[in-house]
């Protein structure tokens, strides 16, 4: 899965996924929306973000939730 607006760099924000070229993490965006703030509120709080950045954060979060961790059994 490639979402070009999301970056992961272990040297920035502890490697947490963030909006490309910023220090705004996906979790901040999703957390604000989950707390009832509108997309307009997020964009007002972070005027250097675009609507497409918010959409990418949601897309990335949804993709991550679809991943499954399967424990390995000892042979």
KAUR-V459980 format. One record per helix or strand. SS is the DSSP state (@ for helix, = for strand). FROM is the first residue (numbers start at 1). TO is the last residue. If there is no record, write none. Layout:
BEGIN
{{SS	FROM	TO} {SS	FROM	TO}}
END
This chain:
BEGIN
{{=	6	7} {@	13	15} {=	18	19} {=	25	25} {@	26	34} {@	39	45} {@	51	66}}
END
